[in-house]
Amino acid sequence: MQSIFILSVCSALLLIFAQEEPEGIDAEGGDAEEIYNKTYTEHQTALEKAIFKDYVNTRRPVRNSSQPVEVSVHFHIVHVSISQEEQTMTVHGHLYMTWIDEFLVWDVKDYNGIRITRSSKWRIWQPKIVIANSVSGIYSAFEISTHAHVILQSLGKEQTRVEMYPTFSIKVGCSFEFADYPRDMNSCSLTVYTRQRMSEVILKNYYDMPPTLSIGWGSQSDKRIISDFEILNVSSHVNYYSNGEVTTVEPTTANEIAETWSVLHTTIYFRRHSVMFGVSMLLPCLVSRNYFLSGTLIPNHSGANSLYTSNFFISIYSAHLVLAVDF
């Protein structure tokens, strides 16, 4: 009888404890019932209101104003167009940028474990990227899209990683050398920097990776030929500009950093791809030779000479049309 009484008391206590703590709720912080009853959309809305409540998008995202913001940049190129006549190169693709923001922060426990969210580009601080060698001049600001979303990833209560990848279509000036035509090889650089000096913003090459090149998909994923040119390589490196001089040595002292800009160069190397060059040179020579050799076999002062001459020029014109279509 005593054992039955003890068993009944234990069962009643277990039932009370089960009712006090809702099943399936991991109460790491905050009101567990409130967290459980909110939808994912409600958590996202609450998170957005909280992080942007006192956020100022013109303020550099560092709590220590003496520290610069390090911005890592990577170019993903999807198309290249080269104009020999204009001495220009137009590059299309995505500009990936990432940095740490110390003001767009939140505690993931307060928002049901949400670690990643999205935001519009205009709502956050971002580096002021300038294209140094754009042929568009003052209109180069429109060559990088202003309509882009950013990804915010929480790294804890004090830091958030910001990732942005707007599209771009940039036309830059080049200096081509055609002395070795048709085996000439050239290169052209796309140069970007920030309006802020290195004491405020430092440009970095993302993990020292070269730009990615994707000008073909599927079976053409390895495509490297664009019109009359074959792309050989793409590279990136950072230089430092100060007092009219450019160097590859990064400044170290506070005075040097305050007077220096970091400049990112993305260089595309290419050579001419002219498979019809030999044919275009040889075909007129062969036609001319046959014309003059055959002309010696036709009697003088005959109508055949006039007819043959007409056919010769028609052949030259036809060959010109064929080559024009191929090129």
C-alpha positions in Angstrom: 0.0 0.0 0.0 2.8 2.4 0.9 4.6 1.7 -2.5 1.4 2.5 -4.4 1.1 5.8 -2.5 4.7 6.8 -3.3 4.2 5.9 -7.0 1.1 8.1 -7.2 2.9 11.1 -5.7 5.8 10.8 -8.2 3.4 10.6 -11.1 1.5 13.7 -10.0 4.8 15.7 -9.6 6.0 14.6 -13.1 2.6 15.7 -14.6 2.9 19.1 -12.9 6.4 19.7 -14.2 5.4 18.7 -17.8 2.6 21.3 -17.7 4.9 24.1 -16.5 7.5 23.6 -19.2 6.0 23.5 -22.8 7.3 20.6 -24.8 9.6 21.4 -27.7 10.6 24.9 -26.7 14.3 25.6 -26.2 14.2 28.6 -23.8 17.8 29.9 -24.3 16.6 33.4 -23.6 13.5 35.6 -23.8 9.9 34.5 -23.3 9.7 31.0 -24.7 6.0 31.1 -25.3 6.2 34.4 -27.2 9.1 33.0 -29.3 7.1 29.8 -30.0 4.0 31.6 -31.1 5.6 34.1 -33.6 6.0 33.2 -37.3 9.3 33.5 -39.2 8.0 36.6 -41.0 7.2 38.3 -37.7 10.7 37.5 -36.4 12.2 39.0 -39.5 10.1 42.1 -39.3 11.0 42.6 -35.6 14.7 42.0 -36.4 14.6 44.6 -39.2 13.0 47.2 -37.0 15.4 46.6 -34.2 18.7 46.8 -36.2 17.7 49.8 -38.2 16.1 51.8 -35.4 19.1 53.9 -34.6 21.2 53.0 -37.6 22.9 55.8 -39.6 23.9 54.8 -43.1 26.4 57.7 -43.5 28.4 56.6 -40.4 31.3 54.3 -40.9 30.4 50.9 -39.2 33.1 50.9 -36.6 32.8 51.8 -32.9 36.4 52.9 -32.8 36.6 55.8 -35.2 40.4 55.5 -35.5 40.0 52.0 -37.1 39.5 51.7 -40.9 36.9 49.5 -42.5 38.5 46.7 -44.5 36.5 46.0 -47.7 37.3 42.8 -49.6 36.4 43.0 -53.3 36.1 40.3 -56.0 35.1 40.7 -59.6 33.0 38.0 -61.3 33.1 38.7 -65.1 30.4 37.3 -67.4 31.2 39.2 -70.6 34.0 41.2 -72.2 33.8 43.4 -75.3 36.9 44.9 -76.9 36.9 47.7 -79.4 40.1 48.1 -81.4 38.9 51.3 -83.1 37.9 53.1 -79.8 40.7 51.5 -77.8 38.2 50.6 -75.1 37.1 47.5 -73.2 33.6 47.0 -71.8 33.3 44.5 -68.9 30.0 43.1 -67.5 29.5 41.1 -64.3 29.0 41.2 -60.6 31.0 43.1 -58.0 31.2 41.2 -54.8 32.1 43.2 -51.7 32.2 42.2 -48.0 33.1 44.0 -44.7 32.2 44.0 -41.0 29.5 46.2 -39.6 29.6 46.8 -35.8 26.2 48.6 -35.6 23.9 46.2 -37.6 24.1 43.7 -34.8 21.5 41.5 -32.9 21.3 38.6 -30.5 20.1 35.5 -32.4 18.5 34.2 -29.3 16.0 37.0 -29.3 14.9 36.2 -32.9 14.4 32.5 -32.9 17.9 31.7 -34.0 17.9 33.9 -37.1 21.5 34.5 -38.2 21.1 35.7 -41.7 18.8 38.3 -43.1 18.6 40.6 -46.2 18.3 44.3 -46.7 18.2 46.9 -49.5 21.5 48.4 -50.5 20.6 52.0 -49.8 19.8 51.3 -46.1 23.3 50.5 -45.0 26.7 52.1 -45.1 28.8 51.1 -48.1 32.1 52.2 -49.6 32.1 54.8 -52.2 33.6 52.9 -55.2 35.0 55.0 -58.0 36.2 53.8 -61.4 39.5 55.5 -62.1 39.8 54.9 -65.9 36.2 54.9 -67.0 35.5 56.6 -70.4 32.1 57.7 -69.0 33.7 60.4 -66.9 31.2 61.8 -64.3 28.6 59.3 -65.4 30.7 56.4 -64.2 28.7 56.3 -61.0 25.9 54.7 -63.0 28.0 51.8 -64.3 27.6 50.0 -60.9 24.0 49.2 -60.2 22.3 50.9 -57.3 19.5 48.3 -57.2 21.0 45.5 -55.2 20.3 43.6 -52.0 22.8 42.8 -49.3 23.1 39.8 -47.0 23.7 40.4 -43.3 25.2 37.5 -41.3 25.4 37.8 -37.5 28.8 36.9 -36.1 27.7 37.5 -32.5 26.3 40.4 -30.5 29.1 42.8 -31.6 29.7 42.1 -35.3 27.8 41.4 -38.5 29.3 40.4 -41.9 27.8 42.4 -44.8 27.9 40.9 -48.3 26.9 42.9 -51.4 27.1 41.9 -55.1 25.6 44.5 -57.5 25.9 44.1 -61.2 28.1 46.3 -63.3 28.8 47.3 -66.9 32.0 49.3 -67.0 33.7 50.7 -70.1 37.4 51.6 -69.7 40.1 53.1 -71.9 43.0 51.0 -73.0 46.3 51.4 -74.9 46.6 48.6 -77.5 49.8 47.8 -79.5 49.3 46.2 -82.9 52.9 46.1 -84.1 52.9 42.3 -84.0 49.6 41.9 -85.9 48.1 39.3 -86.3 50.0 37.7 -83.4 49.6 40.7 -81.1 49.0 40.3 -77.4 47.5 43.1 -75.2 46.2 43.7 -71.8 43.7 46.2 -70.3 43.0 47.1 -66.7 39.8 48.1 -64.8 40.9 50.2 -61.9 38.7 51.0 -58.9 39.3 52.9 -55.6 37.3 54.5 -52.8 36.9 58.2 -52.1 37.9 57.6 -48.5 41.6 57.4 -47.6 43.1 54.3 -46.1 42.6 55.8 -42.6 38.8 55.3 -43.2 38.5 52.5 -45.8 41.0 49.9 -47.1 40.4 47.9 -50.3 41.5 44.3 -50.2 41.6 41.6 -52.9 39.2 38.9 -51.6 41.4 36.1 -50.2 44.0 37.1 -52.9 41.8 35.3 -55.4 42.0 36.2 -59.1 38.7 37.4 -60.7 36.4 34.6 -61.9 35.5 34.4 -65.6 32.2 32.9 -66.7 31.5 33.9 -70.3 30.0 30.6 -71.2 27.6 28.0 -69.6 27.2 24.3 -69.9 29.3 22.8 -72.6 30.9 26.3 -73.2 31.9 26.9 -69.6 35.5 27.0 -70.6 34.9 29.5 -73.4 37.6 32.1 -73.7 37.2 33.5 -77.2 35.3 36.7 -77.7 35.0 38.0 -81.2 38.5 38.5 -82.6 40.3 37.9 -79.3 41.1 35.1 -76.9 41.3 35.8 -73.2 44.5 34.3 -71.8 44.3 35.3 -68.1 42.7 37.6 -65.5 44.4 38.9 -62.4 43.9 41.4 -59.6 46.3 43.3 -57.4 46.2 46.3 -55.0 48.4 49.4 -55.3 48.7 52.4 -53.1 48.5 56.0 -54.3 49.9 58.9 -52.3 51.2 62.3 -53.3 51.1 61.5 -57.0 53.1 58.3 -56.7 51.9 54.6 -57.0 53.6 51.8 -55.0 53.0 48.2 -54.2 54.2 48.6 -50.6 51.4 49.0 -48.1 51.9 52.1 -45.8 52.4 51.4 -42.1 52.6 54.7 -40.2 49.5 56.7 -39.3 50.7 59.7 -41.3 51.2 57.6 -44.4 47.9 55.8 -44.1 46.1 59.2 -43.7 47.5 60.4 -47.1 47.1 57.2 -49.1 44.3 55.5 -51.1 44.2 51.8 -51.9 43.6 51.0 -55.6 42.4 47.7 -57.0 43.5 46.8 -60.5 41.7 44.0 -62.4 43.7 43.2 -65.6 42.5 41.1 -68.6 45.2 39.6 -70.9 44.2 38.6 -74.4 45.6 37.9 -77.8 44.2 38.1 -81.3 42.3 35.1 -82.6 42.4 35.5 -86.4 42.0 32.1 -88.0 41.1 33.6 -91.4 44.1 35.9 -91.7 46.1 33.5 -93.8 43.2 32.8 -96.1 42.4 36.5 -96.5 46.0 37.1 -97.6 46.4 34.0 -99.8 43.1 34.0 -101.7 43.5 37.4 -103.5 47.1 36.4 -104.5 46.0 33.1 -106.0 43.1 34.7 -107.9 45.4 37.4 -109.3 48.1 34.9 -110.3 45.6 32.7 -112.1 44.2 35.7 -113.9 47.5 36.9 -115.2 48.6 33.4 -116.2 45.4 32.6 -117.9 45.4 35.9 -119.8 48.5 34.8 -121.7 46.5 32.0 -123.3 43.7 34.2 -124.7 44.3 35.8 -128.1 44.6 39.5 -128.2 41.8 41.7 -129.4 39.1 39.1 -128.6 35.9 39.5 -126.7 37.1 36.8 -124.3 39.5 39.3 -122.7 36.7 41.6 -121.7 34.6 38.8 -120.4 37.6 37.4 -118.4 38.3 40.8 -116.9 34.7 41.1 -115.7 34.8 37.6 -114.2 38.0 38.5 -112.4 36.6 41.5 -110.6 33.4 39.6 -109.8 35.5 36.9 -108.2 37.4 39.5 -106.1 34.2 41.1 -104.9 32.6 37.7 -104.0 35.7 36.7 -102.0 35.5 40.1 -100.2 31.9 39.4 -99.3 32.7 35.9 -97.9 35.5 37.2 -95.8 33.4 40.1 -94.5 30.7 37.6 -93.3 33.3 35.4 -91.6 34.8 38.3 -89.7 
